[in-house]
Amino acid sequence: MFTQFKNIDTVFSHIKRFSLFLIIACLLISAFAIYKGFSMANSAQQRVYILANGKVLEAAAGERKDNISVEIRDHIKMFHHYFFTLDPDEKVIQANISAALNLADESAKKAYDNLKEKGYFNNLISANISQEIVIDSTQINLDDYPYAFKCYSTQRLIRATSTVRRKLVTSGTLRNVSRSDNNPHGFLIQRWETLDNHDEPLKP
């Protein structure tokens, strides 16, 4: 009889150890499944699909800090493109200037008002002059916020009989703002000013 009790105790001990092992195994499997689930969800969130020309393209999503210099350079490039790419058409000028002013603060508006008061835009229209700009290089200081920049570019004033080239150097700072359709990079140019704008000598 005592032997039977001893056997029952042994079996109960085995069952208890097996149950404990089973519970630990279930907990480990559940933890692993939860970890893999979060990992796969995070990986899926890094995938961005873009519809371009009727085709679905996959793009990689990343932290803003990974691409901040690229975004800043493109923001500066687009601002200068809109502000200085002009045709002898009042509607084109207004549309481009409006797009540029969405990317900068009142310092750009003051520069526009000064040019307007001097009759700069009227001269473009009356003389049928088109104006283009090419960004040569952009220096950015990411160590301090707001981010300071200096932009070096070349302007072309195209007339029916000639083309004038000008070197343009501007500077300013950028601060973060909310992204929008009018400001996709979420930056605002501040304290924008022209440091140099001189005609290049004609090549012989």
N, CA, C and O of each residue as an XYZ file, in Angstrom:
816
protein
N       0.820     -1.204      0.000
C       0.000      0.000      0.000
C       0.854      1.254      0.000
O       0.579      2.207     -0.729
N       1.909      1.243      0.838
C       2.827      2.396      0.876
C       3.564      2.564     -0.458
O       3.865      3.674     -0.897
N       3.838      1.420     -1.078
C       4.496      1.480     -2.383
C       3.583      2.166     -3.402
O       4.037      2.927     -4.256
N       2.267      1.873     -3.285
C       1.321      2.487     -4.191
C       1.273      4.005     -4.001
O       1.242      4.753     -4.978
N       1.267      4.462     -2.733
C       1.299      5.899     -2.443
C       2.563      6.551     -2.993
O       2.544      7.656     -3.534
N       3.667      5.810     -2.829
C       4.956      6.336     -3.322
C       4.915      6.506     -4.834
O       5.417      7.491     -5.376
N       4.302      5.524     -5.511
C       4.178      5.625     -6.967
C       3.286      6.809     -7.367
O       3.573      7.520     -8.330
N       2.207      7.003     -6.613
C       1.314      8.125     -6.905
C       2.048      9.451     -6.727
O       1.893     10.359     -7.543
N       2.864      9.570     -5.641
C       3.642     10.788     -5.410
C       4.627     11.024     -6.540
O       4.826     12.155     -6.982
N       5.248      9.928     -7.007
C       6.223     10.058     -8.099
C       5.539     10.536     -9.384
O       6.032     11.422    -10.081
N       4.383      9.916     -9.674
C       3.643     10.304    -10.875
C       3.181     11.764    -10.770
O       3.269     12.524    -11.734
N       2.687     12.141     -9.579
C       2.240     13.524     -9.390
C       3.390     14.512     -9.551
O       3.217     15.596    -10.109
N       4.570     14.124     -9.055
C       5.757     14.978     -9.182
C       6.144     15.150    -10.646
O       6.506     16.238    -11.093
N       6.055     14.005    -11.402
C       6.371     14.078    -12.842
C       5.377     14.976    -13.581
O       5.749     15.786    -14.429
N       4.095     14.801    -13.227
C       3.064     15.617    -13.871
C       3.277     17.098    -13.548
O       3.115     17.959    -14.413
N       3.637     17.383    -12.310
C       3.874     18.770    -11.913
C       5.047     19.377    -12.676
O       4.973     20.518    -13.132
N       6.136     18.606    -12.812
C       7.294     19.106    -13.561
C       6.956     19.294    -15.033
O       7.354     20.280    -15.654
N       6.211     18.330    -15.586
C       5.831     18.416    -16.992
C       4.918     19.629    -17.236
O       5.067     20.342    -18.229
N       3.966     19.849    -16.308
C       3.055     20.995    -16.446
C       3.821     22.308    -16.379
O       3.550     23.231    -17.146
N       4.800     22.390    -15.440
C       5.618     23.597    -15.309
C       6.423     23.843    -16.575
O       6.522     24.974    -17.053
N       7.004     22.759    -17.120
C       7.762     22.869    -18.362
C       6.863     23.331    -19.505
O       7.249     24.168    -20.321
N       5.640     22.760    -19.547
C       4.702     23.123    -20.605
C       4.287     24.593    -20.516
O       4.175     25.275    -21.535
N       4.060     25.073    -19.296
C       3.679     26.482    -19.104
C       4.811     27.407    -19.534
O       4.576     28.406    -20.215
N       6.044     27.075    -19.139
C       7.200     27.901    -19.524
C       7.368     27.910    -21.042
O       7.641     28.954    -21.635
N       7.201     26.717    -21.682
C       7.328     26.627    -23.137
C       6.262     27.480    -23.826
O       6.550     28.167    -24.806
N       5.023     27.434    -23.308
C       3.941     28.240    -23.885
C       4.230     29.733    -23.756
O       3.987     30.506    -24.683
N       4.759     30.133    -22.581
C       5.088     31.539    -22.378
C       6.183     31.992    -23.350
O       6.109     33.083    -23.917
N       7.206     31.134    -23.536
C       8.297     31.485    -24.449
C       7.794     31.586    -25.889
O       8.161     32.506    -26.619
N       6.945     30.626    -26.293
C       6.405     30.649    -27.655
C       5.533     31.884    -27.859
O       5.587     32.514    -28.915
N       4.729     32.234    -26.851
C       3.857     33.415    -26.957
C       4.677     34.693    -27.058
O       4.379     35.578    -27.860
N       5.743     34.778    -26.210
C       6.603     35.963    -26.249
C       7.283     36.092    -27.607
O       7.391     37.188    -28.157
N       7.748     34.945    -28.149
C       8.407     34.969    -29.459
C       7.421     35.389    -30.549
O       7.760     36.162    -31.445
N       6.182     34.861    -30.459
C       5.171     35.201    -31.459
C       4.818     36.687    -31.408
O       4.653     37.324    -32.448
N       4.704     37.240    -30.191
C       4.405     38.674    -30.047
C       5.542     39.515    -30.616
O       5.309     40.496    -31.321
N       6.798     39.111    -30.294
C       7.966     39.846    -30.796
C       8.002     39.830    -32.322
O       8.227     40.867    -32.945
N       7.779     38.648    -32.936
C       7.811     38.546    -34.390
C       6.665     39.347    -35.018
O       6.813     39.932    -36.091
N       5.515     39.358    -34.322
C       4.383     40.121    -34.835
C       4.675     41.604    -34.887
O       4.397     42.263    -35.889
N       5.245     42.144    -33.790
C       5.615     43.559    -33.763
C       6.692     43.853    -34.801
O       6.661     44.889    -35.466
N       7.653     42.923    -34.935
C       8.738     43.121    -35.896
C       8.203     43.177    -37.325
O       8.622     44.022    -38.116
N       7.277     42.276    -37.655
C       6.708     42.259    -39.005
C       5.829     43.485    -39.252
O       5.812     44.027    -40.357
N       5.099     43.922    -38.218
C       4.263     45.121    -38.368
C       5.126     46.348    -38.607
O       4.796     47.192    -39.441
N       6.245     46.451    -37.868
C       7.155     47.579    -38.043
C       7.793     47.556    -39.427
O       7.974     48.597    -40.057
N       8.131     46.351    -39.892
C       8.718     46.216    -41.228
C       7.718     46.627    -42.300
O       8.083     47.259    -43.292
N       6.452     46.263    -42.094
C       5.414     46.630    -43.069
C       5.204     48.133    -43.108
O       4.920     48.696    -44.165
N       5.344     48.794    -41.946
C       5.159     50.239    -41.902
C       6.278     50.975    -42.619
O       6.105     52.123    -43.027
N       7.421     50.327    -42.775
C       8.539     50.953    -43.469
C       8.368     50.906    -44.987
O       9.147     51.518    -45.718
N       7.356     50.185    -45.462
C       7.113     50.094    -46.893
C       6.093     51.138    -47.299
O       5.007     51.222    -46.724
N       6.450     51.924    -48.287
C       5.558     52.954    -48.811
C       5.327     52.656    -50.285
O       6.273     52.413    -51.035
N       4.079     52.677    -50.688
C       3.747     52.413    -52.080
C       3.291     53.699    -52.751
O       2.426     54.413    -52.242
N       3.890     53.980    -53.903
C       3.620     55.212    -54.636
C       3.012     54.847    -55.983
O       3.491     53.947    -56.673
N       1.954     55.556    -56.345
C       1.340     55.361    -57.642
C       1.884     56.414    -58.605
O       1.642     57.609    -58.435
N       2.615     55.960    -59.610
C       3.219     56.884    -60.579
C       2.967     56.360    -61.979
O       3.356     55.241    -62.315
N       2.317     57.173    -62.790
C       2.008     56.815    -64.174
C       1.276     55.477    -64.281
O       1.526     54.683    -65.188
N       0.364     55.249    -63.330
C      -0.431     54.023    -63.359
C       0.287     52.806    -62.823
O      -0.274     51.711    -62.854
N       1.514     52.952    -62.331
C       2.276     51.828    -61.801
C       2.490     52.009    -60.304
O       2.732     53.119    -59.830
N       2.400     50.902    -59.564
C       2.622     50.935    -58.121
C       4.089     50.646    -57.855
O       4.601     49.586    -58.215
N       4.761     51.601    -57.221
C       6.174     51.463    -56.908
C       6.365     51.416    -55.401
O       5.675     52.110    -54.654
N       7.305     50.593    -54.962
C       7.588     50.497    -53.531
C       8.760     51.403    -53.187
O       9.789     51.385    -53.863
N       8.599     52.196    -52.133
C       9.664     53.084    -51.671
C       9.953     52.770    -50.208
O       9.117     52.199    -49.509
N      11.129     53.143    -49.759
C      11.514     52.898    -48.370
C      11.212     54.113    -47.523
O      11.535     55.241    -47.896
N      10.592     53.878    -46.378
C      10.314     54.960    -45.433
C      11.375     54.949    -44.345
O      11.797     53.880    -43.903
N      11.808     56.111    -43.914
C      12.831     56.189    -42.878
C      12.581     57.352    -41.949
O      11.645     58.128    -42.138
N      13.428     57.465    -40.941
C      13.330     58.576    -40.010
C      13.682     59.873    -40.728
O      14.500     59.887    -41.649
N      13.047     60.970    -40.289
C      13.316     62.254    -40.943
C      14.776     62.653    -40.785
O      15.360     63.263    -41.681
N      15.371     62.304    -39.627
C      16.751     62.705    -39.381
C      17.712     62.069    -40.384
O      18.795     62.595    -40.640
N      17.294     60.909    -40.960
C      18.148     60.241    -41.941
C      18.207     61.006    -43.255
O      19.186     60.896    -43.993
N      17.162     61.783    -43.555
C      17.070     62.470    -44.840
C      16.986     63.984    -44.704
O      16.653     64.676    -45.666
N      17.284     64.501    -43.521
C      17.028     65.919    -43.279
C      17.836     66.822    -44.201
O      17.320     67.837    -44.669
N      19.089     66.477    -44.473
C      19.904     67.329    -45.342
C      19.359     67.327    -46.770
O      19.378     68.354    -47.449
N      18.871     66.160    -47.224
C      18.287     66.072    -48.572
C      17.019     66.913    -48.647
O      16.801     67.634    -49.621
N      16.179     66.815    -47.608
C      14.924     67.578    -47.599
C      15.190     69.076    -47.533
O      14.515     69.856    -48.205
N      16.171     69.486    -46.728
C      16.493     70.906    -46.620
C      16.976     71.439    -47.967
O      16.543     72.502    -48.413
N      17.872     70.699    -48.609
C      18.394     71.155    -49.903
C      17.275     71.263    -50.947
O      17.250     72.203    -51.742
N      16.366     70.309    -50.936
C      15.280     70.375    -51.907
C      14.324     71.521    -51.584
O      13.797     72.167    -52.489
N      14.098     71.774    -50.278
C      13.245     72.898    -49.889
C      13.846     74.224    -50.375
O      13.147     75.064    -50.941
N      15.141     74.394    -50.146
C      15.824     75.615    -50.590
C      15.792     75.723    -52.120
O      15.554     76.796    -52.675
N      16.036     74.599    -52.783
C      16.022     74.591    -54.253
C      14.651     74.988    -54.791
O      14.561     75.797    -55.714
N      13.575     74.421    -54.218
C      12.232     74.726    -54.712
C      11.856     76.182    -54.440
O      11.221     76.827    -55.273
N      12.254     76.701    -53.264
C      11.957     78.098    -52.975
C      12.607     79.016    -54.006
O      11.948     79.893    -54.566
N      13.895     78.815    -54.255
C      14.598     79.658    -55.225
C      14.056     79.453    -56.642
O      13.989     80.398    -57.429
N      13.674     78.229    -56.958
C      13.096     77.973    -58.286
C      11.820     78.789    -58.480
O      11.653     79.459    -59.499
N      10.916     78.729    -57.489
C       9.658     79.463    -57.626
C       9.879     80.982    -57.600
O       9.221     81.719    -58.334
N      10.797     81.439    -56.762
C      10.986     82.884    -56.619
C      11.674     83.496    -57.838
O      11.392     84.638    -58.200
N      12.582     82.737    -58.475
C      13.397     83.324    -59.537
C      13.121     82.757    -60.930
O      13.697     83.239    -61.905
N      12.262     81.753    -61.049
C      11.902     81.253    -62.377
C      10.641     81.976    -62.820
O       9.538     81.661    -62.372
N      10.814     82.939    -63.697
C       9.715     83.833    -64.077
C       9.653     83.992    -65.589
O      10.672     83.948    -66.278
N       8.449     84.174    -66.083
C       8.226     84.449    -67.498
C       7.490     85.781    -67.622
O       6.893     86.254    -66.655
N       7.533     86.383    -68.803
C       6.850     87.688    -68.981
C       5.336     87.541    -69.035
O       4.695     87.883    -70.028
N       4.786     87.029    -67.951
C       3.348     86.805    -67.851
C       2.953     87.036    -66.392
O       3.471     86.375    -65.493
N       2.052     87.962    -66.167
C       1.701     88.342    -64.798
C       1.140     87.167    -64.003
O       1.434     87.033    -62.815
N       0.340     86.317    -64.637
C      -0.241     85.174    -63.933
C       0.830     84.157    -63.536
O       0.778     83.588    -62.446
N       1.791     83.934    -64.418
C       2.892     83.008    -64.110
C       3.711     83.551    -62.946
O       4.071     82.810    -62.032
N       4.003     84.847    -62.985
C       4.780     85.470    -61.903
C       4.051     85.342    -60.578
O       4.650     84.964    -59.571
N       2.751     85.657    -60.570
C       1.975     85.577    -59.329
C       1.913     84.151    -58.798
O       2.039     83.934    -57.593
N       1.721     83.175    -59.690
C       1.631     81.774    -59.263
C       2.946     81.303    -58.655
O       2.951     80.649    -57.612
N       4.066     81.634    -59.307
C       5.371     81.191    -58.797
C       5.730     81.889    -57.490
O       6.226     81.250    -56.563
N       5.484     83.186    -57.411
C       5.795     83.916    -56.190
C       4.939     83.411    -55.028
O       5.432     83.278    -53.908
N       3.673     83.132    -55.285
C       2.794     82.604    -54.238
C       3.306     81.263    -53.720
O       3.292     81.007    -52.516
N       3.758     80.408    -54.642
C       4.322     79.114    -54.228
C       5.581     79.308    -53.397
O       5.798     78.590    -52.420
N       6.419     80.279    -53.781
C       7.653     80.546    -53.027
C       7.350     81.076    -51.634
O       8.008     80.692    -50.667
N       6.353     81.959    -51.524
C       6.047     82.571    -50.229
C       5.459     81.575    -49.237
O       5.463     81.832    -48.033
N       4.951     80.442    -49.722
C       4.500     79.381    -48.818
C       5.665     78.676    -48.134
O       5.475     77.978    -47.138
N       6.870     78.859    -48.669
C       8.051     78.162    -48.153
C       8.941     79.056    -47.300
O       9.973     78.599    -46.806
N       8.565     80.316    -47.116
C       9.422     81.264    -46.385
C       8.563     82.215    -45.560
O       7.342     82.261    -45.710
N       9.226     82.977    -44.683
C       8.500     83.915    -43.822
C       8.429     85.291    -44.475
O       8.601     85.434    -45.686
N       8.172     86.302    -43.642
C       7.963     87.653    -44.182
C       9.210     88.260    -44.812
O       9.104     89.245    -45.544
N      10.389     87.700    -44.547
C      11.598     88.235    -45.176
C      11.541     88.069    -46.698
O      12.006     88.940    -47.433
N      10.975     86.962    -47.171
C      10.808     86.773    -48.614
C       9.729     87.706    -49.161
O       9.852     88.228    -50.269
N       8.675     87.910    -48.374
C       7.611     88.831    -48.796
C       8.154     90.251    -48.918
O       7.778     90.975    -49.840
N       9.032     90.662    -48.001
C       9.635     92.004    -48.083
C      10.498     92.130    -49.327
O      10.477     93.160    -50.001
N      11.265     91.072    -49.636
C      12.100     91.097    -50.843
C      11.239     91.212    -52.094
O      11.577     91.945    -53.024
N      10.130     90.487    -52.113
C       9.204     90.572    -53.245
C       8.610     91.972    -53.366
O       8.539     92.532    -54.460
N       8.184     92.532    -52.235
C       7.591     93.879    -52.256
C       8.598     94.919    -52.745
O       8.243     95.831    -53.492
N       9.854     94.778    -52.322
C      10.892     95.718    -52.767
C      11.095     95.640    -54.278
O      11.203     96.667    -54.949
N      11.147     94.408    -54.816
C      11.307     94.242    -56.265
C      10.097     94.797    -57.011
O      10.231     95.396    -58.078
N       8.925     94.590    -56.440
C       7.704     95.070    -57.082
C       7.659     96.594    -57.111
O       7.263     97.192    -58.112
N       8.068     97.219    -56.004
C       8.084     98.690    -55.947
C       9.067     99.278    -56.946
O       8.833    100.356    -57.492
N      10.167     98.575    -57.186
C      11.162     99.062    -58.148
C      10.756     98.785    -59.596
O      11.461     99.181    -60.523
N       9.623     98.108    -59.793
C       9.153     97.832    -61.148
C       9.861     96.670    -61.814
O       9.841     96.552    -63.039
N      10.499     95.795    -61.008
C      11.286     94.698    -61.578
C      10.412     93.754    -62.415
O      10.780     93.385    -63.530
N       9.271     93.376    -61.876
C       8.412     92.416    -62.573
C       7.752     93.043    -63.800
O       7.566     92.382    -64.821
N       7.403     94.318    -63.690
C       6.848     95.017    -64.858
C       7.871     95.106    -65.981
O       7.518     95.027    -67.157
N       9.147     95.271    -65.614
C      10.203     95.318    -66.627
C      10.348     93.976    -67.341
O      10.575     93.933    -68.550
N      10.214     92.864    -66.581
C      10.275     91.544    -67.204
C       9.164     91.388    -68.236
O       9.379     90.861    -69.328
N       7.969     91.857    -67.870
C       6.814     91.712    -68.763
C       6.948     92.606    -69.989
O       6.723     92.169    -71.118
N       7.321     93.868    -69.751
C       7.385     94.823    -70.876
C       8.522     94.500    -71.838
O       8.412     94.748    -73.039
N       9.620     93.944    -71.309
C      10.763     93.628    -72.171
C      10.759     92.175    -72.641
O      11.696     91.729    -73.303
N       9.699     91.436    -72.295
C       9.606     90.021    -72.685
C      10.836     89.217    -72.259
O      11.436     88.497    -73.057
N      11.189     89.358    -70.995
C      12.364     88.662    -70.450
C      11.902     87.464    -69.628
O      11.019     87.586    -68.779
N      12.505     86.310    -69.887
C      12.305     85.131    -69.052
C      13.499     84.988    -68.120
O      14.632     85.307    -68.482
N      13.226     84.506    -66.920
C      14.300     84.362    -65.929
C      14.333     82.928    -65.424
O      13.300     82.358    -65.072
N      15.527     82.351    -65.394
C      15.711     80.990    -64.897
C      16.810     80.978    -63.847
O      17.623     81.900    -63.775
N      16.830     79.922    -63.028
C      17.867     79.815    -62.006
C      18.326     78.368    -61.893
O      17.526     77.438    -61.996
N      19.615     78.194    -61.681
C      20.201     76.873    -61.442
C      20.973     76.939    -60.129
O      21.827     77.807    -59.952
N      20.674     76.024    -59.208
C      21.381     75.988    -57.930
C      22.726     75.310    -58.138
O      22.783     74.155    -58.560
N      23.803     76.018    -57.845
C      25.146     75.456    -58.002
C      25.541     74.624    -56.787
O      26.043     73.510    -56.936
N      25.320     75.156    -55.589
C      25.635     74.419    -54.359
C      24.907     75.073    -53.187
O      24.516     76.239    -53.245
N      24.738     74.292    -52.131
C      24.082     74.792    -50.922
C      24.849     74.321    -49.703
O      25.089     73.125    -49.538
N      25.232     75.254    -48.852
C      25.903     74.933    -47.590
C      24.881     74.972    -46.454
O      24.111     75.925    -46.331
N      24.884     73.921    -45.625
C      23.927     73.826    -44.525
C      24.675     73.523    -43.237
O      25.603     72.715    -43.223
N      24.271     74.169    -42.166
C      24.823     73.891    -40.842
C      23.755     73.178    -40.013
O      22.803     73.801    -39.545
N      23.923     71.865    -39.835
C      22.953     71.071    -39.083
C      23.296     70.975    -37.599
O      22.575     70.330    -36.838
N      24.387     71.610    -37.183
C      24.800     71.535    -35.774
C      23.951     72.424    -34.876
O      23.779     72.129    -33.693
N      23.422     73.505    -35.428
C      22.614     74.438    -34.635
C      21.224     74.576    -35.250
O      21.046     74.476    -36.464
N      20.247     74.809    -34.376
C      18.867     75.021    -34.823
C      18.412     76.413    -34.430
O      18.677     76.825    -33.301
N      17.739     77.166    -35.301
C      17.359     76.813    -36.679
C      18.568     76.665    -37.594
O      19.609     77.282    -37.365
N      18.426     75.845    -38.627
C      19.541     75.487    -39.502
C      19.889     76.644    -40.444
O      19.040     77.138    -41.187
N      21.146     77.059    -40.395
C      21.603     78.138    -41.278
C      22.019     77.562    -42.626
O      22.507     76.435    -42.708
N      21.821     78.348    -43.681
C      22.223     77.890    -45.013
C      22.751     79.066    -45.820
O      22.463     80.229    -45.538
N      23.531     78.719    -46.830
C      23.992     79.685    -47.828
C      23.852     78.993    -49.185
O      24.330     77.876    -49.382
N      23.193     79.674    -50.106
C      22.878     79.073    -51.404
C      23.597     79.830    -52.514
O      23.488     81.052    -52.614
N      24.334     79.096    -53.347
C      25.041     79.666    -54.488
C      24.329     79.209    -55.766
O      24.119     78.014    -55.977
N      23.970     80.159    -56.597
C      23.223     79.807    -57.798
C      23.582     80.732    -58.965
O      24.282     81.731    -58.797
N      23.086     80.371    -60.143
C      23.314     81.147    -61.355
C      21.964     81.487    -61.981
O      21.140     80.604    -62.217
N      21.747     82.767    -62.244
C      20.531     83.224    -62.895
C      20.793     83.432    -64.383
O      21.898     83.797    -64.785
N      19.771     83.198    -65.187
C      19.831     83.517    -66.615
C      18.641     84.383    -66.964
O      17.494     83.994    -66.744
N      18.914     85.569    -67.513
C      17.868     86.459    -68.007
C      17.873     86.371    -69.530
O      18.798     86.835    -70.196
N      16.828     85.773    -70.052
C      16.781     85.444    -71.469
C      15.949     86.478    -72.216
O      14.751     86.619    -71.972
N      16.593     87.197    -73.127
C      15.911     88.147    -74.015
C      15.885     87.569    -75.423
O      16.487     86.531    -75.696
N      15.178     88.259    -76.306
C      15.096     87.784    -77.693
C      16.461     87.815    -78.371
O      16.750     86.987    -79.236
N      17.302     88.776    -77.975
C      18.586     88.952    -78.673
C      19.795     88.524    -77.851
O      20.884     88.384    -78.406
N      19.642     88.315    -76.568
C      20.809     87.986    -75.739
C      20.371     87.286    -74.451
O      19.192     87.260    -74.099
N      21.366     86.720    -73.762
C      21.149     86.069    -72.467
C      22.174     86.600    -71.484
O      23.375     86.548    -71.749
N      21.715     87.110    -70.353
C      22.602     87.637    -69.309
C      22.665     86.626    -68.171
O      21.643     86.096    -67.736
N      23.883     86.369    -67.697
C      24.062     85.441    -66.574
C      24.462     86.232    -65.331
O      25.280     87.150    -65.403
N      23.888     85.873    -64.213
C      24.200     86.523    -62.944
C      24.509     85.475    -61.887
O      23.896     84.408    -61.845
N      25.463     85.799    -61.043
C      25.758     84.972    -59.883
C      24.920     85.477    -58.714
O      24.880     86.677    -58.440
N      24.258     84.563    -58.035
C      23.378     84.919    -56.924
C      23.774     84.118    -55.692
O      23.891     82.893    -55.741
N      23.978     84.831    -54.583
C      24.292     84.182    -53.303
C      23.274     84.671    -52.280
O      23.140     85.874    -52.053
N      22.561     83.736    -51.665
C      21.578     84.091    -50.642
C      21.849     83.306    -49.369
O      22.561     82.302    -49.390
N      21.281     83.766    -48.263
C      21.453     83.062    -46.989
C      20.176     83.181    -46.175
O      19.292     83.981    -46.483
N      20.099     82.373    -45.135
C      18.942     82.398    -44.241
C      19.019     81.243    -43.269
O      20.045     80.573    -43.161
N      17.926     81.015    -42.560
C      17.820     79.881    -41.649
C      16.512     79.157    -41.921
O      15.606     79.699    -42.554
N      16.425     77.925    -41.434
C      15.198     77.147    -41.592
C      14.740     76.618    -40.238
O      15.548     76.177    -39.421
N      13.437     76.670    -40.019
C      12.865     76.043    -38.825
C      11.787     75.056    -39.247
O      11.247     75.141    -40.350
N      11.483     74.125    -38.362
C      10.477     73.103    -38.655
C       9.069     73.659    -38.504
O       8.777     74.397    -37.564
N       8.206     73.296    -39.438
C       6.774     73.603    -39.358
C       6.017     72.346    -39.800
O       6.621     71.354    -40.206
N       4.712     72.407    -39.714
C       3.893     71.271    -40.135
C       3.961     71.093    -41.654
O       4.016     72.067    -42.405
N       3.957     69.845    -42.085
C       3.920     69.555    -43.510
C       2.519     69.838    -44.059
O       1.518     69.704    -43.355
N       2.477     70.226    -45.315
C       1.191     70.459    -45.977
C       1.394     70.304    -47.482
O       2.515     70.114    -47.953
N       0.287     70.389    -48.230
C       0.409     70.306    -49.691
C       1.245     71.454    -50.237
O       1.964     71.284    -51.222
N       1.158     72.621    -49.606
C       1.928     73.786    -50.051
C       3.355     73.787    -49.529
O       4.208     74.509    -50.045
N       3.622     72.975    -48.500
C       4.948     72.909    -47.893
C       5.253     71.459    -47.531
O       5.218     71.096    -46.355
N       5.553     70.622    -48.532
C       5.681     69.182    -48.293
C       6.853     68.777    -47.403
O       6.802     67.726    -46.765
N       7.911     69.593    -47.348
C       9.064     69.226    -46.524
C       8.928     69.673    -45.071
O       9.667     69.200    -44.208
N       7.993     70.577    -44.794
C       7.784     71.006    -43.412
C       8.891     71.894    -42.874
O       9.256     71.779    -41.704
N       9.435     72.782    -43.709
C      10.423     73.768    -43.271
C       9.927     75.164    -43.641
O       9.112     75.323    -44.549
N      10.422     76.159    -42.935
C      10.119     77.552    -43.269
C      11.423     78.332    -43.274
O      12.153     78.347    -42.283
N      11.713     78.986    -44.406
C      12.925     79.805    -44.519
C      12.707     81.117    -43.786
O      11.689     81.784    -43.971
N      13.682     81.484    -42.943
C      13.614     82.726    -42.165
C      14.835     83.589    -42.466
O      15.880     83.095    -42.891
N      14.676     84.886    -42.236
C      15.779     85.849    -42.367
C      16.507     85.670    -43.709
O      17.736     85.680    -43.773
N      15.725     85.509    -44.758
C      16.303     85.303    -46.078
C      16.790     86.630    -46.648
O      16.078     87.634    -46.607
N      17.994     86.624    -47.173
C      18.558     87.842    -47.749
C      19.505     87.501    -48.890
O      20.061     86.405    -48.956
N      19.674     88.468    -49.787
C      20.596     88.322    -50.913
C      21.933     88.928    -50.529
O      22.016     90.114    -50.207
N      22.982     88.111    -50.563
C      24.327     88.580    -50.208
C      25.068     89.126    -51.418
O      25.868     90.052    -51.287
N      24.813     88.566    -52.591
C      25.518     89.005    -53.793
C      24.664     88.664    -55.013
O      24.046     87.601    -55.076
N      24.640     89.578    -55.976
C      23.917     89.340    -57.221
C      24.543     90.212    -58.299
O      24.128     91.350    -58.521
N      25.554     89.652    -58.967
C      26.290     90.438    -59.954
C      26.304     89.730    -61.305
O      26.244     88.503    -61.381
N      26.386     90.531    -62.373
C      26.456     89.970    -63.724
C      27.806     89.302    -63.940
O      28.842     89.810    -63.512
N      27.777     88.152    -64.614
C      29.013     87.495    -64.986
C      29.559     88.171    -66.245
O      28.790     88.560    -67.124
N      30.880     88.310    -66.333
C      31.451     88.920    -67.556
C      31.203     88.023    -68.761
O      31.268     86.798    -68.665
N      30.921     88.648    -69.885
C      30.689     87.888    -71.107
C      31.959     87.203    -71.566
O      33.040     87.792    -71.542
N      31.822     85.941    -71.988
C      32.990     85.201    -72.482
C      33.306     85.638    -73.910
O      32.402     85.799    -74.729
N      34.576     85.827    -74.202
C      34.953     86.273    -75.564
C      34.651     85.193    -76.606
O      34.902     85.393    -77.794
